[in-house]
Amino acid sequence: MRLPVAPEVAFDFLVDPRHRPAWQSSLARVEDVDGEPRVGQTWVDVTRPGLRPRMETTVLQRPHRWTERGTWRSFAAELTLTFAPAPGGCEVEPTLALRATGPARPLAGLLARLAPYAVRADLRRAARLLA
């Protein structure tokens, strides 16, 4: 996904949980943000359906790579954003893994197939905000 800003600008915007409700369509808000972006930072995503996954930054290599892990009940998700310079801005490549245990496994499989479309739509929204 092409963003019209330098990798450092895109990175700083996308990895800060406080900015997430502006560009992530599923979020109503974030709560309990633990300090500034860093490995080990935690927060709670409050989604529009009302789910409240606990989130944690697990990788932060500014401005190249960032990974978050989210857990909610029997679900676990991991999103990695990789940033690279590109003409007129940068490329941001998302990688998403979604798992579940027990009876939720079939639902996790379906969500894992649909989630990349939502992530790309959210990144397009972020690109418009940063333009």
Buried (B, 14 or more C-beta within 10 A) or exposed (E): BBBBBBBEBBBBBBBBBEBBBEBBEBBEEBEEBBEEBEEEBBBBBBBEEEEEBEBBBBBBEBBEBBBBBBEBEBBBBBBBBBBEEBEEBBBBEBEBEBBBEEEBEEEBEEBBEEBEEBBEBBBBBBBEEBE
